[in-house]
Amino acid sequence: MTYKQLSQLRPEGFKRRCGVHLETFEQMVAILRPALDRRGKRGGQCKLSVEDQLLVVLEYWREYRTQFHIATTWGLSESAVCQLIQKVEGILIKSSEFRLPGKKQLYQTASIGSVVAVDVTESPIVGAAFPKGTSPKKRRYYSGKKKRHTLKAQVLVNQATGQIICTAFGKGRVHDFRLFKLHRLPMLPEQLCLADKGYQGIAKLHPCSCTPTKKPRQGKRQHNRNFARLRVVAEHVNRKLKIFRILAERYRIELRSARGARRKRFGLRFNLIAAIVNFELALSS
C-alpha cells in the first residue's frame, strides 16, 4: 500500500500498519525530504516519493520481511532497498528529534526522589541451537537464559514518565549485572534505581537501589508485589520496542553489510526505534 492509500485509514489503523502515528510519520518525512527529494538536482532520483521511501523502511522495521520480498513488492532491486534503509536510518539518527537523551540527563535533570528503572531485553540472532560444537567466537553470543544465541540490550527508563534515557549493548553470554558494570551510569546518590533479580549486588555499586527479595516469606511477598508495580514501566517499554519485529525476531545478517559491521547496526536501529517511542510518548502527553 502506498502512502496515498494508507492516508485514508483511521489513525489507529495507520498506527497498526506502520508502527507509528501519523504525526510521527509526518515529522520523519519533514526531516528526510531535503535529502531524499532530488527533483531538479543532479544524480539519480528514486521513483518512489519521500513518503513511500519512508514506508519501505518502516515496513522493514515493523514486519521484518526480507529485503528481497520488500524489493519485489515495491518494484525495486534488493540492493536499492538495502541502500535506502541505511540512508534513512543515518539521516534520522543524526536529527535531534529522534535521538535519545543519553547518560548526561541522569545528572543534568536529577532531583531528590527521582526514580529510574533498568532492564535487559534479548533479541535472537543467527546461530546454532546449542553452544556445543560451535566455535568459541559464537559461544560468546550464547545466552544460557534463552538457550540460544542472542544480542542483549540494556534499557534505562524514567519511572515517572516512561521515557527511555539511554541504552547499552552486549553479547548474549554477558550477564545482566555484568553489562551494567561494564557500562557504568553516572547516577547521583539520591537517584533510586529499580532492577530485577538479574541485578543482585547492584547495591554495592549504587547504594540507592532496590531489587526483589529472594525466596520471599509471608511478610516480604507484598514488598515484591509493590516493587513489581513500580518497575513494570520497564517491561512496558520493552513491549513497545518489540512492536517492531526487527527487535523481536531473529536478527539476520544483511546483504551489503561488511563482516565487521554485520551486527553493529543492531545498536543503531535499537536506539532509533527507542527514540521514536520517546517521540510518540511526548505526543501523547
C-alpha positions as CSV (number, residue, x, y, z in Angstrom):
1,M,0.0,0.0,0.0
2,T,1.3,3.4,-0.9
3,Y,1.1,6.5,1.3
4,K,-2.0,7.8,-0.6
5,Q,-3.8,4.6,0.2
6,L,-2.6,4.5,3.8
7,S,-3.6,8.1,4.4
8,Q,-7.2,7.1,4.0
9,L,-7.0,4.8,7.1
10,R,-8.1,5.9,10.5
11,P,-5.4,7.0,12.9
12,E,-5.5,3.7,14.8
13,G,-5.3,1.8,11.6
14,F,-2.3,3.8,10.4
15,K,-0.6,3.1,13.7
16,R,-1.2,-0.6,13.4
17,R,0.0,-0.8,9.8
18,C,3.2,1.3,10.1
19,G,4.0,1.2,13.8
20,V,4.0,5.0,14.3
21,H,1.3,7.6,14.5
22,L,0.6,9.8,11.5
23,E,2.1,12.9,13.3
24,T,5.3,11.0,13.9
25,F,5.3,9.9,10.2
26,E,4.9,13.5,9.0
27,Q,7.8,14.7,11.3
28,M,10.0,11.9,9.9
29,V,9.1,12.9,6.3
30,A,10.0,16.6,7.1
31,I,13.4,15.5,8.2
32,L,14.0,13.2,5.3
33,R,12.7,15.4,2.5
34,P,15.7,17.7,2.0
35,A,18.0,14.6,1.4
36,L,15.6,12.3,-0.4
37,D,13.7,14.7,-2.6
38,R,16.2,15.2,-5.5
39,R,13.8,16.6,-8.1
40,G,15.6,19.1,-10.3
41,K,19.0,18.1,-8.9
42,R,21.9,16.1,-10.4
43,G,22.1,12.5,-9.7
44,G,19.7,9.6,-9.6
45,Q,16.1,10.2,-8.3
46,C,14.2,7.3,-6.7
47,K,10.9,6.6,-8.5
48,L,9.2,6.5,-5.1
49,S,8.0,9.6,-3.3
50,V,9.7,10.5,0.0
51,E,6.6,9.2,1.9
52,D,6.8,5.9,0.1
53,Q,10.5,5.6,0.7
54,L,9.9,6.0,4.4
55,L,7.1,3.4,4.2
56,V,9.7,0.9,2.8
57,V,11.9,1.4,5.9
58,L,9.0,1.2,8.3
59,E,7.8,-1.9,6.6
60,Y,11.3,-3.4,7.1
61,W,11.3,-2.5,10.9
62,R,7.7,-3.3,11.6
63,E,7.2,-6.6,9.7
64,Y,10.9,-7.5,9.2
65,R,10.4,-9.3,5.9
66,T,13.5,-10.0,3.9
67,Q,14.8,-7.1,1.7
68,F,14.2,-9.3,-1.3
69,H,10.5,-9.6,-0.6
70,I,10.2,-5.8,0.1
71,A,12.1,-5.1,-3.2
72,T,9.7,-7.2,-5.2
73,T,6.7,-5.6,-3.5
74,W,7.8,-2.0,-4.4
75,G,9.4,-2.8,-7.7
76,L,13.0,-2.0,-6.6
77,S,16.2,-4.0,-6.6
78,E,17.4,-5.7,-3.4
79,S,20.5,-3.5,-3.2
80,A,18.4,-0.4,-3.7
81,V,16.2,-1.3,-0.7
82,C,19.3,-2.0,1.4
83,Q,20.9,1.3,0.5
84,L,17.6,3.2,1.1
85,I,17.2,1.6,4.6
86,Q,20.7,2.5,5.6
87,K,20.4,6.1,4.2
88,V,17.1,6.8,6.0
89,E,18.5,5.4,9.3
90,G,21.6,7.5,9.1
91,I,19.6,10.7,8.5
92,L,17.1,10.1,11.3
93,I,19.7,9.1,13.9
94,K,21.5,12.4,13.2
95,S,18.4,14.5,13.8
96,S,17.8,16.0,17.2
97,E,14.1,14.8,17.2
98,F,15.0,11.2,17.0
99,R,17.9,10.9,19.4
100,L,18.0,9.5,23.0
101,P,18.7,12.0,25.8
102,G,21.8,10.0,26.8
103,K,23.6,9.5,30.1
104,K,24.1,13.2,30.7
105,Q,20.4,13.6,31.5
106,L,20.9,11.5,34.6
107,Y,22.8,14.2,36.4
108,Q,21.6,17.3,34.5
109,T,17.9,16.8,35.4
110,A,18.5,14.8,38.6
111,S,16.3,15.8,41.6
112,I,15.6,14.4,45.0
113,G,13.2,11.5,44.7
114,S,13.9,10.8,41.0
115,V,13.4,7.1,40.1
116,V,14.8,5.1,37.2
117,A,14.2,1.5,36.2
118,V,16.8,-0.7,34.4
119,D,16.1,-3.9,32.5
120,V,17.6,-6.1,29.8
121,T,15.9,-7.4,26.7
122,E,17.3,-10.0,24.3
123,S,17.0,-10.4,20.6
124,P,17.8,-13.8,19.0
125,I,20.4,-13.9,16.2
126,V,21.6,-16.5,13.7
127,G,23.4,-19.3,15.4
128,A,23.4,-23.0,16.3
129,A,20.7,-24.3,18.7
130,F,23.3,-25.2,21.4
131,P,26.8,-24.0,22.1
132,K,28.3,-27.5,21.9
133,G,30.3,-27.9,18.8
134,T,30.2,-24.2,17.8
135,S,33.3,-22.0,17.6
136,P,34.5,-20.1,20.7
137,K,33.6,-16.8,18.9
138,K,30.0,-17.9,18.5
139,R,29.7,-19.1,22.1
140,R,30.1,-15.5,23.3
141,Y,26.7,-14.9,21.9
142,Y,25.0,-17.9,23.5
143,S,22.5,-16.9,26.3
144,G,22.0,-19.5,28.9
145,K,18.7,-18.0,29.9
146,K,17.2,-18.0,26.4
147,K,19.1,-21.2,25.3
148,R,20.1,-19.6,22.0
149,H,22.4,-17.0,20.5
150,T,21.2,-13.5,21.3
151,L,22.2,-9.9,21.5
152,K,21.4,-8.1,24.8
153,A,20.2,-4.5,25.1
154,Q,20.0,-2.7,28.5
155,V,17.4,0.0,28.7
156,L,17.3,2.7,31.4
157,V,13.8,4.2,31.8
158,N,12.5,7.2,33.8
159,Q,9.9,5.6,36.1
160,A,7.7,8.6,36.3
161,T,7.4,9.4,32.5
162,G,8.4,6.2,30.8
163,Q,11.0,8.0,28.7
164,I,14.0,5.9,27.6
165,I,17.1,7.7,28.8
166,C,20.0,5.6,27.5
167,T,20.8,2.1,26.3
168,A,23.8,-0.3,26.4
169,F,24.5,-3.4,24.4
170,G,26.3,-6.7,24.9
171,K,26.6,-10.3,23.7
172,G,24.2,-13.0,24.9
173,R,26.7,-14.6,27.2
174,V,27.3,-11.4,29.2
175,H,25.3,-11.5,32.5
176,D,22.8,-8.6,33.0
177,F,24.6,-7.3,36.1
178,R,28.0,-7.5,34.3
179,L,26.5,-5.5,31.4
180,F,25.5,-2.9,34.0
181,K,29.1,-2.8,35.4
182,L,30.7,-2.6,32.0
183,H,28.6,0.5,31.1
184,R,28.7,2.4,34.3
185,L,25.9,5.0,34.6
186,P,26.6,8.4,36.1
187,M,23.7,8.2,38.6
188,L,23.7,10.5,41.6
189,P,23.4,9.1,45.1
190,E,19.8,10.5,45.5
191,Q,18.5,8.7,42.4
192,L,16.7,5.4,43.2
193,C,17.3,2.6,40.7
194,L,14.8,-0.3,40.3
195,A,16.1,-3.5,38.9
196,D,15.1,-7.2,38.7
197,K,16.7,-10.3,40.2
198,G,19.3,-10.3,37.5
199,Y,20.9,-7.3,39.2
200,Q,21.6,-8.9,42.6
201,G,24.6,-7.0,44.1
202,I,23.8,-3.7,42.5
203,A,23.7,-2.0,45.9
204,K,27.5,-2.3,46.1
205,L,27.8,0.0,43.1
206,H,24.8,2.2,43.7
207,P,23.5,2.1,47.4
208,C,20.2,3.8,46.5
209,S,18.9,0.8,44.5
210,C,16.2,-1.8,45.1
211,T,15.7,-5.4,43.8
212,P,13.1,-8.1,44.6
213,T,13.6,-10.2,47.7
214,K,14.8,-13.7,47.0
215,K,12.6,-16.5,48.3
216,P,10.2,-14.1,50.0
217,R,8.4,-15.3,53.1
218,Q,4.9,-14.2,54.0
219,G,6.0,-10.7,55.2
220,K,8.1,-10.0,52.1
221,R,5.6,-11.0,49.3
222,Q,3.7,-7.8,49.5
223,H,7.0,-5.9,49.1
224,N,7.7,-7.8,45.9
225,R,4.2,-7.1,44.6
226,N,4.6,-3.3,45.3
227,F,8.0,-3.3,43.8
228,A,6.8,-5.0,40.6
229,R,4.1,-2.4,40.2
230,L,6.8,0.3,40.2
231,R,9.2,-1.5,37.9
232,V,6.7,-2.7,35.3
233,V,7.3,0.5,33.4
234,A,10.5,-1.0,32.0
235,E,8.6,-4.1,30.9
236,H,6.0,-1.9,29.1
237,V,8.9,-0.1,27.3
238,N,10.3,-3.5,26.1
239,R,6.8,-4.3,24.8
240,K,6.6,-1.1,22.8
241,L,10.1,-1.6,21.3
242,K,9.2,-5.1,20.2
243,I,6.2,-4.0,18.3
244,F,8.9,-3.5,15.6
245,R,9.6,-7.2,14.8
246,I,13.2,-6.4,13.8
247,L,13.9,-6.4,17.6
248,A,11.7,-9.3,18.4
249,E,12.6,-11.9,15.7
250,R,15.9,-13.4,14.8
251,Y,18.2,-10.6,13.7
252,R,19.6,-11.5,10.3
253,I,22.9,-10.7,8.5
254,E,22.3,-8.1,5.8
255,L,23.2,-8.4,2.2
256,R,25.6,-5.5,1.9
257,S,26.9,-5.3,5.4
258,A,30.7,-5.6,5.9
259,R,31.9,-8.5,8.0
260,G,32.8,-6.3,11.0
261,A,29.6,-4.3,10.8
262,R,27.1,-7.1,10.5
263,R,25.7,-6.6,14.0
264,K,26.8,-3.0,14.6
265,R,23.6,-1.7,13.0
266,F,21.6,-3.5,15.7
267,G,22.5,-0.9,18.2
268,L,21.8,1.9,15.8
269,R,18.4,0.6,15.0
270,F,17.6,-0.1,18.6
271,N,18.4,3.4,19.6
272,L,16.5,4.9,16.7
273,I,13.4,2.9,17.5
274,A,13.7,3.8,21.2
275,A,13.9,7.5,20.1
276,I,10.7,7.0,18.1
277,V,9.0,5.5,21.2
278,N,10.1,8.6,23.2
279,F,8.7,10.9,20.5
280,E,5.4,9.2,20.5
281,L,5.3,9.3,24.3
282,A,5.8,13.1,24.1
283,L,3.0,13.4,21.6
284,S,0.5,11.6,23.8
285,S,1.4,13.5,27.0
